[in-house]
Amino acid sequence: ETGVTQSPTHLIKTRGQQVTLRCSSQSGHNTVSWYQQALGQGPQFIFQYYREEENGRGNFPPRFSGLQFPNYSSELNVNALELDDSALYLCASNVGLAEETQYFGPGTRLLVL
Amino acid sequence: SQQGEEDPQALSIQEGENATMNCSYKTSINNLQWYRQNSGRGLVHLILIRSNEREKHSGRLRVTLDTSKKSSSLLITASRAADTASYFCATDEKGGSYIPTFGRGTSLIVHP
């Protein structure tokens, strides 16, 4: 167990809808990163938050947005869902920006129909 | 951004045998990490090797890093059925922001 939890575990949405995925990090972990993992692929970096500010962003459109809260929880929001957004969404936390090892949650599997 | 590429894509062995997976990357790195993923669930960190290190061990795991060839290998000795999983290497670019970039992974099946 990594101490990182995600909810929900599975989700089915319709194209065009909006979705919010949640992550709860370990206490004391000030950095959270979100990844998208399509079937058969490695995780792709979406963005990272450090102390509630966005610290870096991957090659994802603006309809992917996030929030990080002081209580070590965070959200990933996706607007105007597309079929290709179907994937496993992973959050990972670590203590600070320079700590390389990330602790991953179990993921949320999103299916867009 | 660079991406590690694992080889082979899939590996099937018998319990007790050794499993070797390789990772190649494109640019200079700060470190390289190996992760394991069971059945599309969360990733578990296995081992981190820094760019100035050549070999690290952790239990039945042995990782090597050859920065001149921009490659790494993960060896699992005396494999067990429970080692069945996907294995990913992740690199973060030298001078970058410690955000790891993952390869596509090697799918390992260990037959009992």
Boltz contact constraints between the chains, C-beta under 6 A:
constraints:
  - contact:
      token1: [A, 41]
      token2: [B, 104]
      max_distance: 6.0
  - contact:
      token1: [A, 42]
      token2: [B, 88]
      max_distance: 6.0
  - contact:
      token1: [A, 42]
      token2: [B, 102]
      max_distance: 6.0
  - contact:
      token1: [A, 42]
      token2: [B, 103]
      max_distance: 6.0
  - contact:
      token1: [A, 42]
      token2: [B, 104]
      max_distance: 6.0
  - contact:
      token1: [A, 42]
      token2: [B, 105]
      max_distance: 6.0
  - contact:
      token1: [A, 43]
      token2: [B, 102]
      max_distance: 6.0
  - contact:
      token1: [A, 45]
      token2: [B, 99]
      max_distance: 6.0
  - contact:
      token1: [A, 56]
      token2: [B, 97]
      max_distance: 6.0
  - contact:
      token1: [A, 56]
      token2: [B, 99]
      max_distance: 6.0
  - contact:
      token1: [A, 88]
      token2: [B, 40]
      max_distance: 6.0
  - contact:
      token1: [A, 98]
      token2: [B, 98]
      max_distance: 6.0
  - contact:
      token1: [A, 100]
      token2: [B, 31]
      max_distance: 6.0
  - contact:
      token1: [A, 100]
      token2: [B, 48]
      max_distance: 6.0
  - contact:
      token1: [A, 100]
      token2: [B, 98]
      max_distance: 6.0
  - contact:
      token1: [A, 101]
      token2: [B, 45]
      max_distance: 6.0
  - contact:
      token1: [A, 104]
      token2: [B, 42]
      max_distance: 6.0
  - contact:
      token1: [A, 104]
      token2: [B, 43]
      max_distance: 6.0
  - contact:
      token1: [A, 105]
      token2: [B, 42]
      max_distance: 6.0
  - contact:
      token1: [A, 106]
      token2: [B, 41]
      max_distance: 6.0
  - contact:
      token1: [A, 106]
      token2: [B, 42]
      max_distance: 6.0
  - contact:
      token1: [A, 107]
      token2: [B, 42]
      max_distance: 6.0
